[in-house]
Amino acid sequence: MQDYQEWEEAQGISTERNQTSIEDNVKWEPPPAGKLNVSIDAGWTGDYSTGFSMVARGHDKAFMVATTSLEPTRLDPTVAEALALRWALALVVEMGMDNIVFEADSLVVVNAKTKRTCRPDLAHILHDYYHLV
C-alpha cells in the first residue's frame, strides 16, 4: 500500500480518500475446533519462475507451519494454483497433519476439487491430489 501511495503522489493523484490497510479488510475465520486451516497460493516471482506458498493455522489462530517453494518455470496461473494445492497436501501428509480445511483463491481449482470436474490440463494434478487424500 505504501508503494502504491508513493506512486500516486509521484503521478500527482490525490490520496485524500479514506486510507485503510489491506489488513483492515481481511476477515480470516479460524477453522472449526480440531481442524487445521491450510491457506495456499501461487504466483509469478519473475520472468521465468512460479512460487507456491502455504500457511497452516489451528483453531486458536496460531501458526503451525509456513513455507514456500519455487518452480523454475512460469506456469499458467490456474495450473500453478492446482500445483500449489497438490504441493501443500503432500507436505501436510508428510508432516502427519490431518483434519485439514484448505483455502485457495482460484475458483477454478476450488470447483475442480469439490465437484471433481475440471479442465483437461488440471486432471492429472487433481488425480494426484485425490490419491494423496
N, C-alpha and C positions, 0 to 999 in steps of 0.2 A: 504494500500500500504506500509506503514511504517513497519508493522508487517511482510509482505512478504519480504521486503528488508532486514530486520534483519535476517529472516530465511535464505535467500540466502547467506548472509555474514557468518552465522554460518556454512553453508554447504560448504563454500569455492567457491560458484558460483560467477562468475564475474557479477558485476552490472554496467559495464561501458557503457551499451547501453543507448539510449536516454530515460530519465526518464520523464514520463508525468503522471499527476494525472488523476484519473477517471473523475474528473470534466472537464478536458480539452477535453475529448472525448464525453461528454454528449451534445446532441443537442436537448434541450426541446423546443418545439414550443408552444406558448400560444394558447388557443382556440380562435375561431372567436369571435368578439365582441358580447356581450350579452349572451355568454355561459360560463359555468364553466368546467374546466378540473378536473376530479377526477382520480387520479392515485391510483391503488390498487396493493397489493402484498401479498403473503403468504409465509411462510417458517417455517421450524422446529426451535424451540427455545431450544431444549434439547432432551433428550431421549424420553420423553413422552408428548410433547406438540407442538402445532402449533400456530403460531402467524399470525395475519392479520394486515395490515396497510393501511391507506387511507390518502391521501393528496389532498385537493381541492384548486385550484388556479383559479383566474379570468384572464381575458384578459390582465390586467395590470401586471400579474405575481405575484400579491400579494397573500399571503396565506390567505385562508378563514377559513380552519379548517385542523387540522392534528390529527389523533388519531390512537390508536392500540387496539387490542383485543387478548386475549389468550384463546385458546381452550385446555382443559386438556387432549387431546389425540393426538397422532401422526397420521395425515391423509395422504392419498395418495396425492402427490403433485398437481395433476390436480384437484382432488376433493377439496383440500384446496384452490386453486385459484378460483374455481367456488363458493365456500362458501364465500370467501373474496369479490367477486363481489356482491353476494346477500346481504351480511352484509353491504357493503358500500352503496348499493342502498337503503336499509332500513333506514340507517342513514340520507342520503340526503333527502329522502321523509319525515322523521320525522322532519327534520330541515326546511322543506318547500322550499328546493332548487329545481330548475328546469332548463331546458335547459342545460343538463349535457352531456359532452363528456367523456366517460370512457376510461381509458388507462390501459392495463394489459399486462403482458409479457408471458402469456400462450396462444400459438397459438390454442391449442385445445379448450380452453374456448372462445377465441375471435371468432373462426369459429363457435362454437356452438351457440353463442349469435347472430351472424349475419346471419348464414344460417339456424338456428333453427333445426339443426340435430346434434345429439351428442351421446356419449357413453351412454349406458343404466344407468350406475351408476351416471350420471350427470343429467339425465332427470328431476328428482323431484326437484333438486336445480334450474335448469333453468326454470322450470314451476313456481316456486315461484318468480324468477326474473321477468318473463313476467307479472305475476299477479301484482307485485309492480309497474311495468312500467305503 
